[in-house]
Amino acid sequence: MKFTLKPLIVFTLALGLMGVGHAADKPNVVFILVDDLGWTDLSSYGSDLYETPHVDRLADQGMRFTSAYAACTVCSPTRASIMTGKYPATLHITDWITGHLKPHGKMAIPEWTKFLSPDAYTLAEALHDAGYRTAHLGKWHLGETEEYWPENQGFDINRGGWKVGQPQRNETARGYFSPYGNPRLDDGPDGEYLTERLANEAEAFIEENQDRPFFLNLWFYNVHTPLQAAADKVAKYEAKVFPDASHRSATYAAMVEHMDDAVGQVMATLDRLGVADNTIVVFTSDNGGLVGNRGRDTVTHNAPLRSGKGDAYEGGVRVPLIVRYPGQIAAGTRSSELAISPDFYPTLLTLTGVAPAANANFDGADLTPVLTGAADSTGRESVFFHYPHYHTEGATPYSAIRKGQWKLLQFYQGNRVELYHLARDPGETMNLADSEPQKRDELFADLRAWKDQTGAQLPTLNADYSPELEDTFRIGAPIR
């Protein structure tokens, strides 16, 4: 009996084979996202305690950005923006999942989205459909239930990505040390350190896929709390720290070193297998460093930037960004170009030669001309932030714009506006809103237009406001 394939199946198979063949000469992508790493938490970005020789070497081999930003002052919105190329305001994913609620605060927060929809065509899906093997290793934190986890968002492999935002510590889990209590990561030997485990998983994935294009999404849980590290590393920094240092936590320093060791292992694997020169490496953070407000001990310090994670100021959103691609990005270069999380999706599509979806509508800019030296700037004037929430680290509902060296913050509680010139005042100490009314009004109008364009959800006056209960926080519940 003679069998024939239906035309549609033949066409589909042909497209599949063309996709794989076309992808054979495409560069690999390794996207390294560190959780809560502050702008000065690397030696190459000015730390006076932390040692990061492997990440510093990465910076020496690629481009280092000095004005790069996370899309939000907390993690989940930034992660969603990386995966979609859209601002958190566009996605309505504007707080960490599931968020801090302040039921009796002065402002009522909007009914925001608490998951990354499987309908979103993610960066992983775009690369997967172009013939890439895809893996997510580490933190995800983009939905409470399995339908929102990496294996349903374009990743062939998921090791460690689920609903939580930090390693669990309870009767069955020991945080960064095995057992992990993670449904997407088998426990290792007793005492195994999570970051080392993820580095081993990354090495195995690269080895298995060295002969085909791969996308490795390596999103460390480090350096998020709980503060835990190997005893020998902690002792090393206890002997090194000095009283007047900006960075003084030996345990946090040890966690940074764990992360740096893992980066070094990944880079050594790429070198050993001869694929480093055909691999794009992105290294950045999901928000600014955790300072530890509200009476808690200092975790890190973002000086000269003001404040840190969970707050409105530069310390909460400015982050390190390094991009390495030998032969395309000149080694040892620096850029003051504005860069922000939604930029990664369109940029990586251009660098890999993968066409965007026909209906793609990115909020981010393509940084390729800056990275390759074809241009000094993308031509974009401004980047934006929108956080209509309260946070225990200090934020009240706000929106913000950075345009050139100017930054305007609009605080909804109290209807207050602040204006800073970051080149002259990186610590945001001199509010120029009254003395520079023309610039204030210009940026305020730009910010208002952007909020209208993105459909940003706004806070409203809270009918349940209570002065006696105003400072009461609780964790939010999922919204489906």
N, C-alpha and C positions, 0 to 999 in steps of 0.2 A: 504494500500500500504506500502511495506517495503522499507525503505530508507537505503542506505549504503554510507559511506563516501569514497571518493577516497583515495587510499593509501597515496598519497602525503599529503593530508589534515590531515589524521590520524597521520602521522609521524610528521607534523608540530605542531599539537596540543599536541602530546606527548612531543615533545621537549620543548614547552612552559610551560607545566605543570611541567616537570622536572626542568626547569630553576627556576620557582617560588619556588618550593619545596626546591631545592638545596640552594636557596638564603636565606631561612628562618633563618638559623643560622649564617649568615654572619654579620660582623660588619657594622654599619652605618659609613658614612663619612661626616664630616662637613669641608669644605675647606673655610677658611676665608682669603680673599685677601684685603688688605688695599691699597688704591691708594696714592702713593707718600710718604709713611711712611719711614722715614730715619732710618739708622742703629742705631742711638742713640735716637730715638724718643719714647722709652719706659723707664719707671723707671728702669726696670730690665736690660736695655742695656745702662744705664748711663745718662739719662736725668736729668738735674738739675732744671727743672720746671714742665714738664708734669707728671701727675698722672695717672698711669695705673694699679690699684690694681687687676683688673680682669684678664688682660693679664699676669701680673706678677704671679698670682696664677696658671694660665695655664702653665707657664714656670716651676714653682715649681713642677707641677704634671707630667711633661714630659721631653723631651730633648730640650735643647737650643743650637742652632748652632752659632758659632762665625765667621765662614767663609762661610756664605751662600750668594748666589748671585741671583739677577734677571738676566734673559737672555739678557736684553737690558736696556739701560739707559732711555728708554721711555716705555710707557705702552703696546700698542697693540702687539708688538712682544713678550713680556713676556707672555701675556695672551694666545696668539696662541701657544706658546711653552708648557704652562701648559696643554692645551687641547689636544695636539698632541704628547707630549714627544719628540719633535724635536727642534733643534736649529732654531732660526729665519733665519739664513743663509740658512738652508736646505729648509725652506718654502718660502723663498724670501719675507717674511713679516718682513721688517727690520726697519720700522719707524712707528710712531703713524699714525693712519688713520684719516686724509689724508696727513699729513706731512707738514713740512716747505720746501718750495722750495727757492733756492737762484739762480735765473736764470743767474746771471752774476758773480757767484763765480768762483774761479779758477778750481774747479772740477765739472764735470757733473755727477749727480747721476744716477744710473741705473734705468731701468723701473721695479720697484719692484711691488709686489702683494699687493693690498689694500683690501683684504678680506680673511677670513678663509673659504676655499672651503667647501661646503657641502659634497664633496666627501671624505674629511678627516674623518677617523673613530676616533671620539673624545673619551676622557675619559668618558664623560657622556654617549655616546652610548655604550661603553663597559660595563659600570655598568648597564645601562638600560637593555641591552640584557641579563644580568645575573640575572635579576629579581628585580633590584632596582627601586624605585620611585625616580625621579630626579627633582630637582628644581633649577633654577638660579634666584637669587635675587640680584639686583643692577647693577653695571656698566658692560657692555659687550665690546663695542668699537672694534668690529671685522668685520665691513662691513657696507656700507652705506644703503643697501636695505634689506628688510625683509627676503629674502632668506638666508641671512647670520646670522640671529639673533638666539638666544638660542633655540627657539622652533623648529628650523630646524637643530639643531646640537646635538640632543640627550636629550633635556630637556622636561619633561612633562609640566612643569610650568615655565613661565617667568614673573617675576615681576620687571620691571624697566630696563631691558637690551635692548638697541637699539644702534643707530649709534654713539651717542655723547660720549665724554670723560669726561664731567663734567656737573653738574646741570646747567640748562639754566636760564639766566636772561634777560628778555625782557618784552614787554608790557603784556604778558599773563603768565609769570612764574617768580618766586621769588627765584630761586636758590635752596638752601637747605630747604626753607620753602614753604609749599604748598600755592598756586598751583604750580605744578612742570612742567607742559607742557611736560609731558612724555607720549608717546603713549602706553607704556607698564606698566603704573602705574596710577591708578585712583587717582585723587586729594583727599587729606584728609581734615580734618577741617582746616579752615584758621589758618596759623601759625604752623601747624604740621611740625616737623623736620624730614627730609628725613631719617636719620640714625635710628632714633627711629621707624619710620614706617617700615623700612626693618627688624628691630629686631622683631617687632610685626608679620610681615609676616613670619619670620623664626620660631617664636614660634608656630604659627598656623600650619605651614607645619609639624613641628615635632610632634605636638599633633595628627594631622590627620594620620600620618604614623608611629606611635610609635610601631605598631605591625608587621611591615614589614621593610626590609632593605631600607634605604633611602640614597640618595646622595644630600646634600645641598651645593650648590655652592654660598656662601655668599660673594659677591664682592662689598664692600662698595665704595661709591663715596668719602667719607672722606678718606684722608684729602686734597684732591685736591682743588685748588681754584675754585670758589671764597671763600675767607675766611669769613665764616659766622657761628655764633653759638648763643646759647641762651644767653640773656643778663646777667642772673645771673652767668652763668659759666664764661663769659668774665670778669665780675667784680671780681670774685674770684681770677683770675690769675693776673689781674691788680694790686691787692693788694699784690700779692706774688712775682712777678718778681723783680729781683735786677739787677743793672746796669752791673755787671761783669759776668752775667750768659751767658752761651753759647746759651741757648734758652730764647728768650725775648718776643716773640709775644703772648700776652694774648689770642687773638682770635684763633690762631693756637692751643694753649694749650687747649682751650675749645673744639675745634674740636676733638683733640685727646681724651679728656675725653668723649665726645659723643660716639666716636667709642668704647672706653673701656666699657662704660655702656652697649652698645649693645652686646658686647662679653659676659659680665656678665649675661645679660638676656638670651642669648642662652645657656650658661653653666648651669644656674639655671633651665632652662626648661628641659635639659637633666637629671639633678639630680632629679627634681621633678617627672619625668615620669619613673625613674628607668632605663634609657637606657645609662647613661653616661659611665658606665664601658664597654659597647659594642659599643662605638663610637670612631672612629679615628678623632682627630681634628688637622688640619694643620692651622697654622697662619703665614702669611708672607706678603710681599709687592711686588708691581710690578716693582719698581725701587727705586733709592735712593731719599732722601728728597730734595725738591725744595729749593734751597738756595736763588735764586733771583739775578741773574747776570745782567749785562747790565744796571746798574744804578737803578734797582728796589729795593724796601725795602726787607730786609732779611725776609724770611718766617720761615725757620728753619736753623739749623746748624748741620753739620755732623762730626765735630771735634771729634777725631783727623784725620778723613779722609779728603781728598782733594776734594773740589768742591761738586757738587750735581747733581740732575736730569738733563738730557740733556747734560752731559759732559762725557768725556772719563775716568775720574779717579774714584777711589774707592768710593767716595761719591755718584757717579751716579749709581752704580750697587750693592754695598754691602748692604744687607738688613737683618732685623731680620728674624729668622725662628725658630718656636717652633712646635714640634709634640708631641701630647699626645695620648696614647693608654694604659689604665690601664691593667696591667697583661702582657703586651708585651714590653712596654718601661718603664724602671725604672724611678721613679720620681726623679726630681732634678738633672738629669744628664746633662753634657755638652759635646759637640763634636766640635773639630776643623776641622773635615772632610770637604773637599770642597763639596758644594752642590749647585745646580743651577736648574732653573725652569723646564727644560725637565726631571728632575729626578722624579717629582711627579707622573707622569702617571705610569711608570713601578713599582715604589714603592707601590703605592696604589693598583695596581692589585695584587701584591704579598701579601700585608697585608690583603686584602679581600678574597684571594683565587680565584680570577677570572683569568682565563687563557687569555693571550693575543691573539689577532687575529693571524691566521696562517701566515699572511704576515706582521706582526708588525716588524718594524725596528727602534727601538728607538735610539735617540741620547743620551738620559739620562741614568744615572746609577741607579740601584736598591739600595736604601739606607737601605733596610731592615736589613742586617747584622749589620750595625752600630747602627740602632735604637734599635734593640733587644739585643745588646751586644754580638752577636755571633762573631763579628770581630771588630777590631779597625778602619778598613778602607775598602772601596769598592775595593781598588787596582787601582783606576783611579788616574792618576798623574796630569791631567790638565783639566781646563775648558776654554771655548773660548767665545769671543765676536766679533760681526761684525756689524758695524754701518756705512754704506757707504753714510752718509747723513750729512747735516748741521743742527744745532739746535740753536735757539735763546739764549739758556742758555750756549752756548760756544763750543759745539762739532763741530769739522770738521771731514770729513770722516776718519774712523779709524777701525782697527781690533786689537784684543788683546788676549793674553794668560796668564793665571795664572798657573804656574807649581810649586808645592810645595809652597815655600815662595817667589818665583820669579815671577815677572810680567813684560811682555814686551808689549809695545804699538807701533803699526805701524801707523803713520799718513801719509795719501796719499798726502795731500797738503804739498808740500815742501819735500816729500820723507824723513821723519824724523822718527827715532826710539828712544824710551826711555825705560830704564830698571831700575826696582826698586826691592829692597829686602824688602818685606812688614813687616816681623817680626822686622827688625831693623828700618824701615822707613815707618810706616803705612800712613803717610801724603804725600808720594811720592814727597819728596823734593830733593832727591839726585839722579840724573840720572847717572846710572853706565854703560851706553851703551859703553862708550869709555874705561873705566877702567876694564870691565869684558867682553872682546870680545868673549871668548869661550862660556860663558853662553848666551850672546846675540845671537850668531850665532846658538846655539843649539835651543833656543826658537823660533828664527825666522824661522828655518827650520821646526819645529813642527807646527807653525802657518800656514806656506805656505802649508804644507801637508794637514792640516785640511781644509783649504779653498778649495783646490782641491777636497777633499773627499766630501764636502758638496755642491759643485757647487756654492760657494758664488759669488754673483754678485759684480763686482768691479766698482768703479768710474773711470772716464777717464778725460783727460784734456778737458776743456770746450772751444769750439770754440767761444762761445759768451761771454767770460770773458771780463769784463770792470772794470778797476780800479776805475772809477768814480761811478759805480753802484754796486760795489762788495757787499756792506753790505745791499742791498735791499732784504728783505724777502717777500714771499707771501705764502698763504695757498695753498696746492696742490689740484688737482681735482681727483676724483675717476678714477681708471683704471679698466676696466671690462674685 
